[in-house]
Amino acid sequence: MKIAVIGAGISGLASAYLLSKKYEVDLYEKQSRLGGHARTTILSENNNSFGVDTGFLVFNYETYPLLTKLFELLDVKIENSNMSFGFWDKMTDIAYNAESLKGLFIQKRNLFSFSHYQMIFDILKFNKKANKDLETNHKDLNKTLGEYISIFSDAFKQRYILPMGAAIWSTPDTKMNDFPAKTFLQFFKNHGLLGINTHHQWLTVSNGSVNYVNKISKKISGKIILNSDIIKVERINNKIILENSKNEKLIYDKVIFACHAPQTLELLADASQDEIEILSCFKYKTNRAVLHNDKNALYKDKNIYAAWNYTNNKDRTSVSLSYWINRLQNLKSNKDYFVTLNEDYEFKEYIEKISYEHPQFDRKAIEAQEKRDLINGKNNTYFAGAYWRYGFHEDGLYSANTIAKEFGCEL
């Protein structure tokens, strides 16, 4: 049996890798590289080269069980990382680092700020309520996040919970109000974010995620086609027909779409009504990323730097966030390296500019996730992608593993 996989992010790589145990699998990728959000830039300093990730960065044993198993099978070297959170409102110059009590009050003004104490009090109150509501399946879980947090202070909403959600999902903080509360809270619970001493130890791939991408690609049974020019996919007479820009037709027995939902609909020439209705529920937002060394993009005091540094964006239509790569990837470097998303600051010097697309979750998208079985596996067609759960590496791998399980090839 011949299988085509379209898209070579974690979902496509995992699908092709797992199914290659028994079948001939060809992997198609429209870009000139594999990996999707697993994207490593190789830099050099003092004649030493090292990898810097600009997309996928961290995972943990507790909430990424499939990914950690995959890395063990591939013998991927990993090391401890950090997921501390920092906040800076440029307009009010309010800033803090949530990693410690000292970090929360690193600005002396915070010692005398009623709203700052109110934010801290509400964090504890929110964690208690969220844990209880999840345990009892409270009716408040049916609300949007904006509705759920309406009882809390503006300081808690604008300086903590919405910025943190925006940072995690690469979504504008105003849009986080539309996020389903149950999904948000369950994610926080799973990731140890609903308590003071519940946080997990975070991990990263040593010297960059390209190392796992290179290892997994060597295990794929068929061809890997980069710069793929597939323009159309049809299902005819129980066969899958892929057509490229040269009007060449490639025939397969099964196809797995491991690209974004809108891209899948663009390729499917004969999409069913269910496929159209379900896949059209998933929307994506483009986030601009800049790899740089410019400290002016962050708060003026380095003592406030965290692994993730949120900055209020003036128009609030996009999340502005700087990853401190030295902290996240344990760089042995004399320079500080940052990856900044959607900053309105004009970088005078930068290393690289990149764009990523992230799924945006609202109630419509979450409800569509429950309907995957209506289309998955029908007409010899399967759908893999992180958008079927929370939008992260583990979720893309999970969706690929559910498909592989049907073929007896699960992880």
TORMAR-354065 format. One line per field, with one value per residue (C-alpha): residue number from 1; x, y, z. Coordinates in Angstrom, 1 decimal, m for minus. Example, Ala and Ser with C-alpha at 12.3 -4.5 7.8 and 13.67 -1.06 7.14 Angstrom:
BEGIN
lodo = 1,2
x = 12.3,13.7
y = m4.5,m1.1
z = 7.8,7.1
% end
This chain:
BEGIN
lodo = 1,2,3,4,5,6,7,8,9,10,11,12,13,14,15,16,17,18,19,20,21,22,23,24,25,26,27,28,29,30,31,32,33,34,35,36,37,38,39,40,41,42,43,44,45,46,47,48,49,50,51,52,53,54,55,56,57,58,59,60,61,62,63,64,65,66,67,68,69,70,71,72,73,74,75,76,77,78,79,80,81,82,83,84,85,86,87,88,89,90,91,92,93,94,95,96,97,98,99,100,101,102,103,104,105,106,107,108,109,110,111,112,113,114,115,116,117,118,119,120,121,122,123,124,125,126,127,128,129,130,131,132,133,134,135,136,137,138,139,140,141,142,143,144,145,146,147,148,149,150,151,152,153,154,155,156,157,158,159,160,161,162,163,164,165,166,167,168,169,170,171,172,173,174,175,176,177,178,179,180,181,182,183,184,185,186,187,188,189,190,191,192,193,194,195,196,197,198,199,200,201,202,203,204,205,206,207,208,209,210,211,212,213,214,215,216,217,218,219,220,221,222,223,224,225,226,227,228,229,230,231,232,233,234,235,236,237,238,239,240,241,242,243,244,245,246,247,248,249,250,251,252,253,254,255,256,257,258,259,260,261,262,263,264,265,266,267,268,269,270,271,272,273,274,275,276,277,278,279,280,281,282,283,284,285,286,287,288,289,290,291,292,293,294,295,296,297,298,299,300,301,302,303,304,305,306,307,308,309,310,311,312,313,314,315,316,317,318,319,320,321,322,323,324,325,326,327,328,329,330,331,332,333,334,335,336,337,338,339,340,341,342,343,344,345,346,347,348,349,350,351,352,353,354,355,356,357,358,359,360,361,362,363,364,365,366,367,368,369,370,371,372,373,374,375,376,377,378,379,380,381,382,383,384,385,386,387,388,389,390,391,392,393,394,395,396,397,398,399,400,401,402,403,404,405,406,407,408,409,410,411
x = 0.0,1.3,0.5,1.1,1.6,1.2,3.0,6.2,5.7,5.6,2.2,3.5,6.9,5.3,2.7,5.3,7.7,5.1,3.5,6.9,7.0,4.7,4.1,5.7,5.2,6.1,6.3,5.4,6.5,6.0,8.9,12.6,13.0,11.4,10.1,7.4,7.6,10.7,13.1,16.7,19.1,22.8,24.9,28.5,30.4,34.1,34.5,31.9,28.6,25.3,21.6,19.0,15.3,12.8,9.6,9.2,11.3,10.2,8.3,8.0,7.7,4.2,2.2,4.3,4.4,4.3,7.0,9.3,8.7,9.5,12.7,13.8,13.2,15.2,17.9,17.5,19.6,17.7,18.4,16.6,15.0,13.0,9.5,9.5,7.2,7.9,5.5,6.1,3.5,5.4,2.7,2.6,6.1,4.8,6.9,7.5,9.0,6.7,9.4,9.9,8.6,11.7,10.8,7.2,8.5,11.7,10.2,10.1,6.8,5.1,5.6,3.2,0.8,m2.7,m3.4,m0.2,m1.3,m4.8,m3.3,m1.3,m4.4,m6.5,m3.9,m4.3,m8.1,m8.3,m6.1,m8.4,m11.6,m10.3,m9.1,m12.4,m14.5,m12.6,m13.0,m16.8,m17.3,m18.9,m21.3,m18.9,m16.7,m19.2,m18.3,m15.8,m12.6,m13.6,m16.9,m15.1,m12.6,m15.1,m15.2,m11.5,m9.6,m8.4,m4.9,m5.2,m6.8,m4.5,m1.2,m1.4,m4.0,m4.7,m1.0,0.0,m2.7,m1.6,2.0,1.1,m1.2,0.5,m2.9,m3.8,m4.7,m8.1,m8.9,m8.2,m11.5,m13.2,m11.2,m13.4,m12.8,m12.9,m10.2,m8.1,m8.3,m7.7,m4.6,m3.4,m4.2,m2.3,0.7,1.0,0.0,m2.8,m0.6,2.5,4.4,2.8,5.1,6.8,10.4,10.7,13.1,14.5,16.3,20.1,21.5,18.2,15.1,16.7,18.4,15.2,14.0,17.1,16.8,13.1,13.5,16.0,13.4,10.8,10.4,9.6,10.6,10.8,9.8,10.7,9.5,6.4,4.1,1.0,m2.0,m4.9,m6.0,m8.9,m10.4,m11.4,m12.3,m11.0,m7.6,m6.0,m4.8,m2.3,m1.7,1.2,1.8,3.1,m0.3,1.5,m0.8,0.6,m1.5,m1.8,m4.0,m4.3,m3.5,m2.8,m3.2,m0.8,m1.0,m3.1,m6.9,m7.3,m4.5,m6.2,m9.4,m7.5,m6.0,m9.1,m10.8,m13.7,m14.2,m17.3,m19.8,m18.6,m15.0,m15.9,m18.0,m15.5,m12.2,m13.5,m13.9,m10.2,m8.7,m5.0,m3.0,0.3,2.9,6.1,9.2,12.7,15.8,18.1,20.5,18.8,18.2,16.2,13.2,13.0,12.7,15.7,16.7,18.1,17.2,13.6,14.3,12.4,12.4,9.1,8.8,5.4,5.2,2.0,1.4,m0.2,m2.9,m3.3,m4.2,m1.2,0.8,4.2,6.6,10.3,11.9,15.2,17.0,20.0,17.7,15.6,18.4,21.2,23.4,27.1,27.4,28.8,25.7,22.1,19.8,16.1,13.2,10.6,7.1,5.1,7.0,6.3,9.9,12.1,15.1,18.2,20.0,18.7,19.8,16.7,13.0,10.5,6.7,4.7,1.0,m0.8,m4.3,m6.7,m9.2,m12.7,m15.8,m16.5,m13.1,m13.3,m16.7,m15.3,m12.5,m15.2,m16.3,m13.0,m14.3,m16.9,m14.2,m11.0,m10.5,m13.4,m12.7,m9.1,m8.4,m6.9,m6.3,m3.5,m2.5,m2.0,m5.2,m7.2,m6.2,m4.4,m2.1,1.3,3.9,2.4,m1.0,0.3,2.1,m1.1,m3.2,m0.6,m0.5,m4.3,m4.0,m1.0,m3.0,m5.6,m2.9,m1.3,1.8,1.2,4.1
y = 0.0,3.5,6.4,10.1,12.5,16.2,18.6,17.9,19.6,17.3,15.9,14.9,13.7,11.5,10.2,9.3,7.8,5.6,4.3,3.6,0.6,m1.3,0.8,2.8,6.4,9.5,12.9,16.1,19.5,22.8,24.5,23.9,22.3,19.8,20.5,23.2,25.0,22.9,25.4,25.8,28.5,27.6,30.5,30.9,32.8,32.7,29.8,27.8,26.9,26.3,25.9,28.4,27.5,30.1,28.0,24.8,25.2,23.3,20.2,18.2,14.6,15.0,16.6,15.5,11.7,10.8,13.3,12.1,8.5,9.5,11.3,8.2,6.0,8.4,8.8,12.6,14.4,16.7,19.0,21.0,24.3,27.1,28.5,31.6,34.5,38.2,41.1,44.7,47.3,49.9,52.6,52.4,51.0,48.3,45.2,42.0,38.5,35.8,33.3,34.4,36.7,38.9,39.1,40.1,43.1,43.9,47.3,49.1,50.8,47.4,47.3,50.3,49.3,48.2,46.8,44.7,43.0,42.6,40.8,38.4,37.8,37.1,34.6,32.5,33.0,32.0,28.9,27.8,28.3,26.8,23.6,23.3,23.9,21.3,18.7,19.3,20.0,23.3,25.1,28.0,25.9,26.4,30.1,31.9,32.8,36.5,35.6,33.3,35.9,38.8,38.5,39.2,42.5,44.4,44.0,40.2,40.2,42.7,41.9,38.2,35.8,37.3,38.0,34.6,33.0,35.2,34.2,30.5,30.4,33.3,35.0,38.7,39.1,40.6,37.5,35.3,36.5,34.3,31.2,28.4,28.5,24.7,24.2,27.0,25.8,22.1,23.1,25.1,22.2,19.7,21.9,22.6,26.3,26.2,26.2,27.7,24.4,22.4,23.5,20.8,20.6,21.9,20.4,21.3,19.5,20.0,22.2,22.7,20.8,20.2,17.3,15.3,16.4,15.0,11.7,11.1,11.9,9.1,6.6,7.4,4.5,6.4,9.7,13.1,15.8,19.3,22.4,20.3,21.8,19.8,21.9,19.5,16.3,14.2,10.8,8.8,5.1,4.4,5.9,9.2,11.4,14.1,16.6,19.0,22.3,20.4,18.5,15.3,12.9,10.8,7.8,6.6,4.3,6.7,10.3,12.1,15.9,17.1,20.8,23.5,23.1,26.0,24.6,21.2,22.7,24.6,21.3,19.1,19.4,17.2,18.1,16.6,18.8,17.5,18.2,21.8,22.5,21.0,22.2,25.7,26.2,26.4,29.8,30.8,34.0,34.9,35.9,37.7,36.6,38.2,36.6,39.3,40.5,43.9,44.4,47.5,45.3,44.2,46.0,48.1,46.0,42.6,41.3,41.2,39.0,35.7,32.8,34.3,38.1,39.6,43.2,45.2,46.0,49.4,48.3,44.9,43.2,40.9,39.3,40.8,38.4,37.8,34.5,34.7,31.9,31.9,30.8,28.5,26.6,27.1,28.8,29.1,32.5,35.9,37.5,37.5,36.0,36.7,35.7,38.4,38.1,41.0,43.8,47.3,48.3,48.8,46.5,48.3,45.0,41.5,38.0,36.7,37.4,34.5,34.1,31.4,30.6,29.5,28.1,30.4,28.7,29.7,27.8,27.0,25.4,23.4,22.0,21.1,19.1,16.7,16.0,14.7,11.1,12.3,12.9,11.1,7.9,8.5,8.2,6.9,10.4,11.3,14.5,15.2,18.4,20.1,22.1,19.0,19.6,22.5,23.5,22.2,19.6,16.9,17.5,17.2,14.0,12.7,13.2,11.4,8.5,8.1,7.6,5.2,3.2,2.4,0.9,m1.0,1.3,3.4,4.8
z = 0.0,m0.9,1.3,0.7,3.6,2.8,5.2,7.1,10.5,13.5,12.4,8.9,10.1,12.7,10.4,7.8,10.4,12.1,8.9,7.4,9.8,7.4,4.3,1.5,2.5,0.5,2.3,0.5,1.9,0.1,1.8,1.2,4.6,7.0,10.5,10.3,13.7,14.6,13.0,14.0,12.9,13.2,14.5,15.3,17.9,18.6,16.1,18.0,16.2,18.0,17.2,18.1,17.8,16.7,16.9,18.9,22.0,25.1,26.4,29.6,30.6,32.3,29.4,26.4,26.9,23.2,22.3,25.1,23.9,20.3,21.4,23.4,20.3,18.1,20.8,20.8,23.3,25.7,28.6,31.2,30.3,31.9,31.4,33.6,32.7,32.6,32.0,30.9,30.1,28.1,28.5,32.3,32.7,35.1,35.0,37.0,36.7,38.0,38.8,42.4,45.1,44.5,40.8,41.5,43.5,41.5,40.8,44.2,43.1,43.2,47.0,47.3,44.5,45.6,42.1,42.2,45.4,44.0,41.0,43.2,45.4,42.3,41.0,44.1,44.0,40.3,40.8,43.7,41.8,38.6,40.4,42.2,39.0,37.1,39.8,40.0,36.3,37.3,34.9,34.7,32.5,29.7,29.6,27.5,29.3,29.2,31.0,33.4,34.6,34.7,38.5,38.9,38.9,35.8,37.1,37.1,33.7,31.9,33.6,34.2,32.8,29.3,28.6,29.7,27.5,24.7,25.1,25.2,22.1,20.2,20.1,20.8,24.4,23.5,21.5,24.5,25.9,23.3,24.3,25.8,29.6,30.0,27.4,28.9,32.5,31.6,29.7,32.7,35.0,32.8,32.6,36.3,36.0,38.6,41.7,43.3,43.6,40.7,37.9,35.7,34.8,31.2,28.7,25.3,22.5,22.9,20.2,18.5,17.3,13.9,15.5,16.0,12.5,10.9,12.8,12.1,8.4,8.0,9.1,6.3,3.9,0.7,m1.0,0.7,m1.8,m0.7,m2.6,m3.4,m6.0,m5.3,m6.4,m6.2,m4.5,m5.7,m4.6,m7.7,m7.9,m4.4,m5.2,m4.2,m7.1,m6.4,m9.2,m9.4,m11.2,m14.3,m14.5,m13.5,m11.6,m8.7,m7.5,m3.9,m1.8,1.1,1.9,5.2,5.2,7.8,6.8,8.3,7.9,5.4,3.3,3.3,2.0,m0.8,m2.0,m1.8,m5.1,m4.1,m0.4,1.2,3.0,6.3,5.4,4.4,7.5,10.0,8.5,7.9,11.6,12.2,11.7,11.8,12.6,11.1,13.7,12.7,14.5,14.6,15.8,17.2,20.0,20.6,24.3,23.6,22.7,26.4,29.7,30.6,33.7,32.8,36.3,35.1,32.1,32.1,29.6,28.1,28.2,27.3,26.2,25.8,22.2,21.6,19.3,21.1,17.8,18.1,20.9,21.5,23.2,23.4,24.1,25.9,24.1,26.4,29.3,27.3,25.5,27.9,25.3,26.1,24.5,25.3,23.6,24.5,21.8,21.6,19.4,19.4,18.0,16.6,18.2,16.9,17.8,14.8,15.0,13.7,13.5,13.4,12.5,10.8,10.2,10.1,9.9,11.7,11.6,14.7,15.1,16.9,19.2,19.9,20.8,17.1,16.7,19.9,18.9,15.5,17.2,18.5,14.9,13.6,13.4,10.9,8.3,9.5,7.5,5.2,1.4,2.2,3.6,7.1,8.8,11.2,12.9,16.3,15.6,16.7,20.3,22.0,19.1,20.3,19.3,21.5,19.9,16.4,17.3,19.1,16.0,13.9,16.4,16.3,12.5,12.8,15.4,12.8,10.6,13.5,13.6,16.7,18.8
% end
